[in-house]
Amino acid sequence: MINNTDAVRLLDRKRKNNIIVPTMNAGNTRFGLPSVTTNEKLDLPLSGAMGKASSLGLGIALAQPGRKVLILDGDGSLLMNLGTLVTIANKAPKNVYHFVFDNGAYCVTGGQPVPGAGKDDWAGMAKAAGFAATFSFDNIEDLTTGIDQVLSTTGPVFVHLKVAPEIENTPVQFRQRPRRSVQQAFKDVATSVGGR
């Protein structure tokens, strides 16, 4: 299995000047993208809207066709919005890279198992929905050697990552807070891509 922090660190290192939309564990302030980012102004961490990172990422990709958008989703989060696979495939943006961090649990709410964990075929679902390409990785070595091929493939691309669960048991009121709000992240990204 892949360590969550190792995965987001690798994706951040390969991002160039592209936008990353992380949610759930990929967006965790302690061990997700905010803990390793090298370009926070192009990060749009989405918290409090479980299941919607892919929809937001699709909108950004359509508005910014010259820039890649890396969506860092959770398995439980995607399960809440499976229709997004068909929507993304139907719109067929060449610049969408949808990564699903499959840890088999709702880790930010205490570790309840995701329905179908271990039985689901995420890459198969994306392929059946009409994604241009799908990839699956279950170790950091293969992900490290395969990431350049993934990011050079014309999208929409779906990438299944089998990651080790990191259960968040700290009560919400005591958890580390993000350095900036979602509203500030929206402003930062808009300014960084040439908006107001």
N, C-alpha and C positions, 0 to 999 in steps of 0.2 A: 504494500500500500504506500501511497505517497503522503508525505507530511504536508499539511495545509500551508504552512509558512514557506516551505521549499517551493511549492507550486506557484504561489503568488510572487515570490522573489524572482523565479525564473521568468514568469510572464511579464513582470515589471522590467526586467533587464532586456527583454526582447521587444518591448512595446514601441520603441522609437518615439515618434510624436503622435501617438494614437491615444484614443480615449478608452478608459477602462470603467465599466459599470459593475462594481462588486456588490453583492448582497450576502446576507447570512454569514457563515464562517469565513468566506473569502473576503468579507468586509469587516471582520472583527478587529476592533482597535488594538487588541493584545497580540493576535497571531495571524491576522489577515493582511490585506494590502496596506491599510494605513500604517502598519508597523514597519513596512519595508519600502514604501513608495519613493521613487526618485523624481516624480513629476506630479505632485499633488494637485496642481492647477488643472490637470487633465483627468483627474479621478472624480467620478460621480457616485460615491457610495450611497446606496439606497437602503435605508433602514426604515422599519415601520410600514413597509409595503410588501410583505412577503408574497412572492409570486409575480411581481411586476417588473423586475429588473430586465427581463427579456423584452417586454413591451416597450419600456423606456429606451433600451439599447437600440431596438429597431427604429424608433422614431428619430433618434440621434443619427443613426446610420443613413436614413433616408434624407435627413436634412444636411448631412455632411458626407456626400458620396466620395469625396476625395480623401477621406480619412478612415482608417480602420477603427472599428468599435469592438472591443473585447468585453463580452458579457461574462461575468464570473458568478454563476448561479449555484444554488444548492439543489440537491435531489428532492427534498421535501418542498422547497419553494417552487420548483418546476412542476411538481405533481399538482400543485394548487392552480396551475395555469397551463395545462397541457395543450390547450388550443393555440398557444403561442407558437408551437412548432409548425403548425399548418399555416398560420398567419405569416411567419417569417419566410417559410418556403414559398408561399404564394407571392409575396412581394419581391422575393429573390434578390435582396441586396448583396452585391458582390463583396461588400466590406464588413459583413457581420461574421464574428467568430464567437460562437456560443459555447462556453466551457461549463460543464456541469460537474460540480464537486460532489461526488456520490460517496457519502459516509454512512448511509443507511439509517440515519437518526435525525430527529429534530434537535440538534445539539444546543441551540441557543435557548431552548425552553426546558432543558433538563434531560434530554437523551431518549425521549420516546421513540420507538421504532417507526420508520417511514413505511406505510403500507406497501407491500410488494418488495421490500428490501431483499436483495439477493436473488430475486426471481425476475426482476425487470431487465429489459434490454434497451437502455437509453439510446445508444447509437442506432439500434434497429428501428426504434420509434421515429427518430429524426430522419433516417433514410426513407422510411415508409411515408413520412410527411412530405418529402420532396427536397430535403437539403441537398446541395450540390455535392458535398463530401462529408464523410464522418470518420472520426478517429477515436481510438480508445487506448488509454494508458493506465497501467496499474503499478508502475514503479518510476522513480525519478530519473533513472538512467535512460530508459526508453523515451520518456518525455523530453529530456534534455537533448537527445540526439534527433528526435522527431519534430521538435517545435518549429524549426525553420521551414520544414516542408508544410506543416500545418498553416503557418502564417503566409506562405507564398501561394497557397491554394486559393482559387477564386471561390468566393462564398455564394450563398451562405454555407458556413462550415460549422459542424457540430463536433465538440470534443468531450468525450466522457473521461473523467478522471476518477479513479478509485482511490479515495483518500481515507486516511485513518481518522476515526471520529475523535473530536476534542469537545467533550461535554462541558457546557458552561453552566456551573451550578451556583455561581455567585448571584445572590439576589439582585434584581434589576437596579434597585436604588444604590447599590454599592459597586456596580460595574464601572470600569473606566469609560469615560465619555469621549466621544470624538473631539478632535481639536477644532473642527468647524461643523456647522450645521448643514443639513441637506440644502437649505436655501442658499447658504454661502457657496456650497459646492456648485450649484446651478449657476450662480453668478460668475464664479471663477472659470468654469468651463466655457460659458458664453463669451467671456472676455478673451479667453485664450484662443478661441477659434475665430475671433474677429467680430463677435457681436458686441452689444452694448452692455 
